[in-house]
């Protein structure tokens, strides 16, 4: 039995090679792997001893040789192929252990010129794995160091890896090769400005199996992107609490995206991916109090998201209520100590993304909606607006205070499911109407939740008002200013109602539907 080792990750390779040698396996290795083994006192044969050719083309051509590929690909059940190998003095290779340097994290970790990125692309390793996997009937292809022990156990017990294990390993190898090439394709497409290539490959790696999906009858798992990403829930560290469920992860992601969309200290409380309270303030604890006031009843059992390290003062107030989890960039020791007294409360810390240099690519900047038979793919909905782009359409212009709240509400409403209405005052939501088929109903829900707080509040709508009735009832409740995209054939009617009630209204020309 002969084995070929060529690994970028040295994890477990020493004990694996030593076990192979102890079992009488003839072991060859590429130079880097061979040197790493020699450093552990393990001597194996050089790849040049197998091919009879020294390394060429800047050490890029190591294994691309008939003595390697013929030995891997020859069918053991085809006597004529075995005879051809024997006639040319080529021996069989029965085991191939290869893992390649991850391309995506390397080029994502810093901005690199494309010629440098090209040099990072592995050719020989991916080709070796694919060849070995193709002939899994007679060859063991190992792409994952975690499989070394299982292979050794099989060889020790039966002289070779079992047919079932070889097939599973072949599937894993092909999956890795496909993912690797997809990552390279994503990088090259991004580098030449191709946003939606003809073939879009999604590369995801499993983080964990989940207890179940949206409902207990649905099996589920959590996967994350392998291409470069910055500051995401997929990389969060869980500090305490039970493992998040499928629904928890949806809410945690929504809460963190919502909170981190604001620059001032901000707290959001989310249920079913919609906010039930949101506020910004000079101090995080004040933002939390104001967010809770939006709807203290609906907040029960929600997810808290913050955009600052969670401090002790805020943690103490969070501990006084019942929530499922808190997601933040980090937690101070004081906060961890306070919340440790609620061990069922999940705490997740999301690492910061770099402020400059690395870039997200691949699917990192795309959103997806699943439909039968395919995916709808779009770029992420970015805010893309500042106060200089607002178009005042009413006779009265908004005051500076109103304008500040209008921009706050507009930033908030794009995170709320359509039809979406947000009422805000003093850097805090006072009423939210989400996911309604009628925009008027969304206004009514937001006003009902706001109560008397609607007086002197401002209102944001994620899309235009098809009828002016929503504006009418908002004005009657005391709302003083409105921000909306505009674009309805009845815009003039809406403007007329706003003017009649001495309201200020601005158009953004930009819609923020979230279905």
C-alpha positions in Angstrom: 0.0 0.0 0.0 1.3 3.5 -0.9 0.2 6.9 0.3 0.8 10.4 -0.9 0.7 13.3 1.6 0.5 17.0 0.7 -1.0 19.2 3.4 -1.3 22.9 4.1 -2.6 22.2 7.6 -0.1 20.3 9.7 -2.9 19.3 12.1 -2.4 15.6 13.1 -0.2 14.9 10.1 2.7 13.6 12.2 0.8 11.0 14.1 -1.0 10.0 10.9 2.2 9.5 8.9 3.8 7.6 11.8 0.8 5.3 12.0 0.9 4.7 8.2 4.6 3.8 8.5 3.9 1.5 11.4 1.3 -0.3 9.4 3.8 -0.9 6.6 2.5 1.7 4.2 5.0 3.3 1.8 4.7 7.0 2.3 5.6 9.8 -0.2 5.2 13.6 0.5 5.6 16.9 -1.2 8.6 18.9 0.1 6.8 21.2 2.5 5.0 18.3 4.2 8.1 16.1 4.1 10.1 18.8 5.9 7.4 19.2 8.5 7.4 15.5 9.2 11.2 15.5 9.3 11.0 18.1 12.0 9.0 15.6 14.1 11.6 12.9 13.4 9.5 11.1 10.7 11.3 10.2 7.5 9.2 9.7 4.3 10.1 9.6 0.7 10.2 12.7 -1.5 7.7 13.2 -4.3 10.7 13.5 -6.7 11.6 9.9 -5.8 8.1 9.0 -7.1 8.1 11.1 -10.3 11.9 11.3 -11.1 11.4 15.0 -11.9 12.7 17.9 -9.8 10.4 20.8 -9.0 9.9 23.2 -11.8 7.9 26.4 -12.7 8.7 28.0 -9.4 7.8 24.9 -7.4 4.3 25.0 -8.8 4.6 21.6 -10.6 5.1 19.0 -7.8 2.5 16.3 -8.4 1.3 16.9 -11.9 3.0 13.8 -13.4 1.8 10.5 -14.9 3.5 8.6 -12.2 1.2 10.2 -9.7 -2.1 10.5 -11.6 -1.9 7.1 -13.4 -1.2 5.5 -10.0 -4.2 7.2 -8.5 -6.7 6.9 -11.4 -6.0 3.4 -12.7 -9.0 1.2 -12.0 -8.2 -1.8 -9.8 -10.9 -3.9 -11.5 -9.5 -3.2 -15.0 -6.6 -5.7 -15.7 -5.6 -3.9 -18.9 -5.0 -0.6 -17.0 -3.0 -2.4 -14.3 -0.9 -4.0 -17.0 -0.2 -0.6 -18.6 1.1 0.7 -15.3 3.3 -2.3 -14.8 4.7 -2.0 -18.3 5.8 1.6 -17.5 7.0 0.9 -14.1 4.3 2.9 -12.4 3.0 1.8 -9.0 -0.5 2.3 -7.5 -1.2 5.0 -5.0 -3.9 3.9 -2.6 -4.3 6.8 -0.3 -4.1 10.5 -0.9 -4.2 13.0 2.0 -4.4 16.6 0.8 -5.7 19.9 2.2 -5.2 23.2 0.5 -4.6 26.6 1.9 -7.9 28.4 2.2 -8.1 30.9 -0.6 -10.9 33.1 0.6 -9.6 34.1 4.0 -6.1 34.7 2.6 -7.3 37.3 0.0 -10.0 38.6 2.3 -7.6 39.3 5.2 -6.1 42.2 3.3 -6.3 44.0 0.0 -4.0 42.4 -2.4 -3.2 43.0 -6.1 -4.8 40.4 -8.4 -1.4 39.0 -9.5 -0.6 38.2 -5.8 -4.0 36.6 -5.3 -3.5 34.4 -8.4 -0.3 33.1 -6.8 -2.3 32.0 -3.8 -4.6 29.7 -5.9 -3.8 26.0 -5.4 -3.8 23.9 -8.5 -2.1 20.6 -7.7 -3.8 19.9 -4.4 -7.3 20.4 -5.7 -6.5 18.3 -8.8 -5.1 15.5 -6.6 -8.2 15.4 -4.4 -10.5 15.3 -7.4 -8.6 12.5 -9.0 -8.5 10.4 -5.8 -12.1 11.0 -5.1 -13.1 10.0 -8.7 -11.5 6.6 -8.1 -12.8 6.1 -4.6 -13.6 2.4 -5.5 -9.9 1.8 -4.9 -8.4 5.0 -3.5 -8.9 6.8 -0.1 -9.1 10.6 -0.6 -8.7 12.5 2.7 -9.4 16.2 2.6 -10.0 16.7 6.4 -7.5 16.0 9.1 -10.4 15.0 11.4 -10.7 11.8 9.3 -7.2 10.5 9.9 -8.1 8.4 12.9 -11.0 6.7 11.2 -8.8 5.8 8.2 -6.1 4.4 10.4 -8.6 2.3 12.4 -10.0 0.8 9.2 -6.5 0.0 7.8 -5.5 -1.5 11.1 -8.7 -3.6 11.2 -9.1 -4.7 7.6 -6.0 -3.6 5.7 -7.7 -0.7 3.9 -10.4 1.9 4.4 -13.9 0.5 4.0 -15.8 1.0 0.8 -18.4 3.0 2.7 -15.8 5.3 4.3 -14.0 5.8 1.0 -17.2 7.0 -0.6 -18.0 9.4 2.2 -14.5 10.8 2.0 -14.8 11.2 -1.8 -18.0 13.2 -1.3 -16.2 15.4 1.2 -13.2 15.9 -1.1 -15.4 16.8 -4.1 -17.3 19.3 -1.8 -14.1 20.9 -0.8 -12.7 21.1 -4.3 -16.0 22.6 -5.6 -16.1 25.1 -2.7 -12.5 26.1 -3.3 -13.0 26.7 -7.0 -16.2 28.6 -6.3 -14.3 30.9 -3.9 -11.7 31.6 -6.6 -14.5 32.3 -9.1 -16.3 34.7 -6.6 -13.1 36.6 -6.1 -12.3 36.9 -9.8 -15.9 38.0 -10.6 -15.8 40.6 -7.9 -12.4 41.8 -9.1 -13.8 42.5 -12.6 -17.0 44.0 -11.3 -19.3 41.1 -12.2 -22.1 41.4 -9.6 -24.4 38.6 -11.0 -22.3 36.0 -12.9 -24.1 33.5 -15.1 -23.4 30.8 -12.5 -23.5 31.8 -8.9 -22.0 29.2 -6.6 -22.9 29.4 -2.9 -20.1 28.2 -0.6 -21.2 27.6 3.0 -19.7 25.6 5.8 -21.7 24.1 8.7 -21.4 25.8 12.0 -23.8 23.5 13.9 -26.9 21.4 13.7 -29.8 23.1 15.3 -32.4 21.6 17.6 -35.0 22.2 14.9 -36.1 24.8 12.4 -39.0 27.3 12.6 -41.1 24.4 13.9 -40.2 21.2 15.8 -41.0 19.1 12.8 -38.3 20.8 10.7 -34.7 19.6 10.9 -32.3 22.5 10.6 -28.6 23.5 10.6 -26.6 26.8 10.7 -24.1 27.4 7.8 -21.8 30.4 7.3 -20.1 31.9 4.3 -16.6 30.9 3.6 -15.6 34.0 1.6 -14.6 37.1 3.5 -17.1 38.6 5.9 -16.8 41.3 8.6 -18.5 41.5 12.0 -21.2 38.9 11.5 -23.3 36.7 13.8 -21.8 33.7 12.1 -18.5 34.5 13.9 -20.0 35.4 17.3 -18.8 33.9 20.5 -21.5 32.6 22.9 -20.6 33.5 26.5 -23.6 31.9 28.2 -27.0 30.5 27.7 -28.4 27.6 25.7 -27.5 27.2 22.1 -29.7 29.6 19.9 -32.5 28.1 18.0 -33.3 28.7 14.3 -35.8 31.5 15.3 -33.4 32.9 17.8 -30.7 33.2 15.2 -33.0 35.1 12.8 -33.9 37.5 15.6 -30.3 37.9 16.8 -29.2 38.7 13.2 -32.0 41.2 12.8 -31.2 42.9 16.1 -27.5 43.2 15.5 -28.0 44.5 12.0 -30.5 47.0 13.3 -28.4 48.3 16.2 -25.2 48.6 14.3 -26.9 50.6 11.5 -26.7 53.6 14.0 -23.6 55.5 15.1 -24.8 56.8 18.4 -25.2 54.4 21.4 -28.3 52.4 20.3 -30.4 49.6 21.7 -33.1 47.7 19.8 -35.5 45.0 21.1 -36.6 42.6 18.4 -39.3 39.9 18.1 -40.0 37.9 15.0 -37.3 39.9 13.2 -39.2 43.2 13.7 -38.3 45.9 16.3 -40.7 46.5 19.1 -38.5 49.2 20.6 -35.5 51.2 19.4 -33.6 54.2 20.8 -30.3 56.1 20.5 -28.9 58.2 23.4 -25.7 59.6 24.8 -25.5 56.7 27.2 -26.4 53.0 26.4 -28.5 52.6 29.5 -30.6 55.6 28.5 -31.1 54.1 25.1 -32.2 50.9 26.6 -34.8 52.6 28.9 -36.2 54.5 25.9 -36.3 51.4 23.7 -38.2 49.5 26.4 -40.7 52.3 26.8 -41.8 51.9 23.2 -43.8 48.7 24.0 -42.7 47.2 27.3 -45.4 44.5 27.1 -44.4 43.2 23.6 -40.7 43.3 24.6 -41.2 40.3 26.9 -39.2 37.4 25.5 -37.5 39.4 22.9 -33.9 39.7 21.7 -31.8 42.8 22.7 -29.2 44.2 20.3 -26.7 46.9 21.1 -24.0 48.6 19.1 -21.6 49.3 22.0 -19.9 47.0 24.6 -22.6 46.2 27.1 -21.8 47.8 30.4 -22.8 47.0 33.9 -25.5 49.7 34.2 -27.3 48.5 31.1 -26.9 44.9 32.0 -28.5 45.5 35.4 -31.6 46.9 33.8 -31.7 44.1 31.2 -31.5 41.6 34.0 -34.7 43.1 35.5 -36.7 42.0 32.5 -37.3 38.7 30.7 -35.4 38.4 27.4 -34.1 35.4 25.3 -30.7 36.8 24.4 -28.5 39.8 24.1 -26.1 40.4 21.2 -23.4 43.0 21.4 -19.9 43.7 20.1 -18.6 42.7 23.5 -19.5 42.6 27.2 -17.7 44.2 30.1 -16.7 42.0 33.0 -19.3 43.8 35.2 -22.0 43.0 32.6 -21.0 39.4 32.4 -21.0 39.1 36.2 -24.5 40.6 36.5 -26.0 38.6 33.7 -24.4 35.4 34.9 -27.2 35.4 37.5 -29.6 34.7 34.6 -27.8 31.6 33.1 -30.6 30.9 30.6 -30.1 34.3 29.0 -28.0 33.9 25.9 -25.0 36.3 25.5 -23.4 36.6 22.1 -20.4 38.8 21.3 -19.9 39.7 17.6 -16.3 40.5 16.6 -15.6 43.9 15.1 -15.0 44.0 11.4 -11.8 45.8 10.2 -12.2 49.5 9.5 -10.1 49.4 6.4 -8.2 47.1 4.1 -10.1 43.8 3.9 -13.2 43.6 1.8 -16.2 41.3 1.7 -16.9 39.5 -1.6 -18.6 36.5 -2.9 -22.1 36.4 -1.5 -21.3 38.6 1.5 -23.0 41.6 -0.1 -26.0 39.8 -1.6 -29.4 38.9 -0.2 -31.4 35.9 -1.1 -35.1 34.8 -1.2 -35.9 31.2 -1.7 -38.7 30.3 -4.2 -39.6 26.9 -5.6 -36.9 25.8 -8.0 -34.4 28.6 -7.4 -33.3 31.8 -5.6 -34.0 35.4 -6.1 -30.7 37.3 -5.6 -30.3 41.0 -5.0 -27.8 43.5 -3.5 -28.4 44.5 0.0 -30.6 47.4 0.7 -28.4 50.3 1.8 -29.6 53.5 3.3 -28.0 55.7 0.7 -29.5 59.0 1.9 -28.5 62.1 3.8 -30.5 65.2 4.7 -29.2 67.1 1.6 -31.2 64.7 -0.6 -34.5 65.3 1.1 -37.2 67.1 -1.0 -39.6 69.1 1.1 -43.0 69.0 -0.6 -45.2 70.8 1.9 -45.5 74.5 2.6 -43.9 74.1 6.0 -40.3 72.9 6.3 -39.4 70.6 9.1 -37.7 72.1 12.2 -34.2 71.0 13.0 -35.6 68.8 15.8 -38.1 67.2 13.5 -35.5 66.7 10.8 -33.2 64.8 13.3 -36.1 62.5 14.2 -37.2 62.1 10.6 -33.7 60.8 9.7 -33.7 58.5 12.7 -37.1 57.1 11.8 -36.1 56.7 8.1 -33.0 54.7 9.1 -35.2 52.6 11.4 -38.1 51.9 9.0 -35.9 50.1 6.4 -35.4 47.3 9.0 -39.2 46.8 9.5 -41.2 44.4 7.4 -43.6 46.0 4.9 -45.9 47.7 5.0 -43.9 49.5 7.6 -44.6 52.6 9.7 -42.3 54.1 12.4 -43.2 56.8 14.8 -40.3 58.5 16.6 -39.6 61.3 19.0 -36.4 62.4 20.7 -34.2 59.7 19.1 -36.6 56.9 20.1 -39.4 55.0 18.5 -42.8 55.5 20.2 -44.8 53.3 17.9 -44.2 50.7 15.2 -46.6 49.1 12.7 -45.1 46.2 10.8 -45.9 43.6 8.2 -49.4 44.8 7.4 -51.2 44.3 4.0 -52.7 47.8 4.4 -50.5 50.9 5.1 -53.4 52.6 6.9 -53.6 49.6 9.2 -49.9 49.9 9.9 -50.4 53.5 10.8 -53.3 52.7 13.1 -51.2 50.0 14.9 -48.2 52.4 15.3 -50.5 55.1 16.7 -52.3 52.7 19.0 -49.0 51.6 20.5 -47.8 55.2 20.8 -50.9 56.6 22.5 -50.3 60.1 23.7 -46.7 59.9 22.7 -47.8 60.3 19.1 -48.2 64.0 19.8 -45.3 65.9 18.3 -43.8 62.7 17.0 -42.7 62.2 13.4 -43.6 59.4 11.1 -41.6 57.3 8.5 -43.2 55.1 5.9 -41.1 52.6 3.9 -43.1 53.3 0.7 -45.5 55.9 -0.6 -49.0 56.3 0.7 -51.4 55.1 -2.0 -54.2 57.0 -0.3 -53.9 60.1 2.1 -56.0 58.4 4.8 -52.9 57.3 6.8 -51.6 60.8 6.8 -55.0 62.1 7.9 -55.2 59.9 11.0 -51.6 60.6 11.9 -52.2 64.3 11.8 -55.3 63.9 14.0 -53.2 62.0 16.5 -50.6 64.8 16.7 -47.9 63.7 14.3 -46.1 66.8 13.0 -43.9 65.6 10.2 -43.6 62.7 7.7 -40.8 61.2 5.7 -41.7 58.9 2.8 -40.4 58.0 -0.7 -43.2 59.6 -2.6 -44.0 58.4 -6.1 -47.8 57.7 -5.8 -50.2 59.0 -8.4 -52.0 60.5 -5.4 -49.0 62.4 -4.0 -50.7 65.7 -4.5 -53.7 64.6 -2.3 -51.2 63.5 0.4 -49.4 66.9 0.2 -52.7 68.7 0.4 -53.8 66.8 3.6 -50.4 67.5 5.2 -50.6 71.2 4.3 -54.1 71.4 5.7 -52.8 70.1 9.1 -49.7 72.3 9.0 -47.5 69.2 8.8 -44.0 69.1 7.2 -43.5 66.3 4.7 -40.3 65.3 2.9 -39.8 62.8 0.0 -36.7 60.7 -0.3 -37.3 59.2 -3.7 -36.1 55.9 -2.3 -38.2 52.9 -1.2 -37.2 50.4 1.6 -39.6 47.4 1.2 -38.6 44.4 3.3 -40.8 41.4 2.5 
